[in-house]
Amino acid sequence: MKCPYCSSKEIGKIGRKKYFCSNCFSEIVINSNKFKVISLNEKGIAKVVKTCTITD
């Protein structure tokens, strides 16, 4: 699996449908056929930086 935000392969599973990219420090959350990439800014505030539909 590659990070949908930075294309890195440094992805680790942190939950049932949650992954973490240690390259761009983003969390990837998968629900049904969609995913969200959530990133933290310098103040620690979470922001959705990308959403997309998963296709085969």
LUMTISE-866776 format. One record per residue: residue in three letters; x, y, z of N, C-alpha, C, CB in turn. Coordinates in steps of 0.02 Angstrom, whole numbers. Last residue first. Glycine has a CB too. Example, Ala and Ser with C-alpha at 12.3 -4.5 7.8 and 13.67 -1.06 7.14 Angstrom:
BEGIN
ATOM   dodo   n.east   n.north     n.up   ca.east   ca.north    ca.up   c.east   c.north     c.up   cb.east   cb.north    cb.up
ATOM    SER      642      -112      354       684        -53      357      645         2      394       704        -30      286
ATOM    ALA      660      -284      390       615       -225      390      660      -165      390       565       -224      452
This chain:
BEGIN
ATOM   dodo   n.east   n.north     n.up   ca.east   ca.north    ca.up   c.east   c.north     c.up   cb.east   cb.north    cb.up
ATOM    ASP     -569        -8     -406      -530        -69     -419     -487       -62     -480      -575       -129     -428
ATOM    THR     -564       141     -309      -587        103     -366     -542        43     -377      -589        147     -430
ATOM    ILE     -613       244     -179      -570        188     -197     -602       151     -256      -558        140     -137
ATOM    THR     -623       418     -181      -658        355     -186     -610       302     -210      -720        361     -233
ATOM    CYS     -552       534      -65      -556        504     -130     -596       439     -126      -485        490     -159
ATOM    THR     -478       678        8      -529        626       10     -535       598      -60      -598        653       37
ATOM    LYS     -355       766      100      -374        732       37     -428       682       51      -313        697        5
ATOM    VAL     -340       829      219      -304        857      162     -322       824       96      -230        851      174
ATOM    VAL     -418       878      361      -425        831      306     -392       862      245      -500        813      291
ATOM    LYS     -326       912      506      -357        940      446     -360       886      392      -319       1003      420
ATOM    ALA     -300       942      679      -309        894      624     -347       928      566      -347        831      648
ATOM    ILE     -178      1037      760      -247       1035      737     -252       989      676      -273       1107      720
ATOM    GLY      -51      1063      805       -82       1000      824     -155       994      804       -77        992      897
ATOM    LYS       15      1169      755       -20       1180      818      -56      1117      843       -71       1236      810
ATOM    GLU       61      1125      632       110       1139      684       78      1148      753       149       1201      666
ATOM    ASN      -65      1001      586       -22       1059      573       24      1070      632       -65       1122      559
ATOM    LEU      -89       834      531       -86        882      587      -42       941      568       -60        847      651
ATOM    SER     -203       761      414      -137        784      432     -142       833      491      -101        817      372
ATOM    ILE     -286       628      339      -289        680      391     -218       696      412      -332        656      452
ATOM    VAL     -370       570      205      -303        581      230     -306       640      277      -251        593      171
ATOM    LYS     -497       451      184      -479        520      202     -407       520      225      -526        548      257
ATOM    PHE     -582       349       63      -531        360      113     -521       435      124      -464        326       92
ATOM    LYS     -715       235       20      -685        302       22     -629       304       73      -738        356       38
ATOM    ASN     -795       125       27      -754        132      -33     -722       202      -37      -795        119      -96
ATOM    SER     -791       106      195      -824         79      136     -778        84       76      -891        116      122
ATOM    ASN     -661       203      248      -730        187      262     -764       166      197      -768        247      294
ATOM    ILE     -502       229      313      -540        198      258     -609       180      284      -503        135      231
ATOM    VAL     -386       353      342      -445        320      370     -486       294      311      -487        368      415
ATOM    ILE     -223       390      375      -268        371      321     -324       331      352      -231        331      265
ATOM    GLU     -127       523      435      -168        465      452     -216       453      395      -206        476      520
ATOM    SER       41       578      408       -31        582      396      -65       517      416       -44        597      322
ATOM    PHE      180       600      398       145        604      462       70       615      454       175        661      503
ATOM    CYS      251       571      286       218        637      287      177       648      351       172        645      226
ATOM    ASN      311       450      333       348        496      290      317       567      293       348        471      218
ATOM    SER      228       368      401       282        398      440      325       445      397       326        344      470
ATOM    CYS       60       359      393       118        366      350      172       402      390       101        406      285
ATOM    PHE      -54       243      460       -13        303      472       47       303      426         9        307      546
ATOM    TYR     -226       191      456      -156        182      439     -120       247      452      -147        158      366
ATOM    LYS     -374       108      504      -332        168      507     -260       149      494      -339        203      574
ATOM    LYS     -467        13      535      -469         42      468     -428       105      464      -541         55      447
ATOM    ARG     -412       -28      661      -449        -74      618     -453       -50      546      -520        -83      645
ATOM    GLY     -247        46      675      -314         30      697     -348       -15      647      -355         92      709
ATOM    ILE     -127        65      617      -134         88      686     -203        72      715      -121        162      690
ATOM    LYS       -8         4      504       -78         -1      527      -81        19      600      -105        -74      517
ATOM    GLY       99       108      408        89         60      461       16        61      483       135         74      520
ATOM    ILE      200       144      269       133        144      298      129        90      351        79        132      243
ATOM    GLU      299       191      170       310        187      242      244       193      279       359        241      265
ATOM    LYS      293       216       38       273        148       58      283       138      133       313         96       19
ATOM    SER      225       372      -23       275        333       13      248       264       30       297        370       78
ATOM    SER      137       461      -82       158        401     -120      213       361      -87       180        422     -188
ATOM    CYS       75       562      -13       145        573      -32      175       515      -72       187        585       29
ATOM    TYR      -64       522      -11       -44        592       -9       27       603      -36       -49        619       62
ATOM    PRO      -84       387       -6      -118        424      -60      -99       498      -62      -193        418      -51
ATOM    CYS       50       279       18        14        335       46      -19       374      -11        63        381       87
ATOM    LYS       25       111      -39        60        175      -42       17       229      -10        78        194     -115
ATOM    MET       42       -59        0         0          0        0       44        62        0       -48          0       61
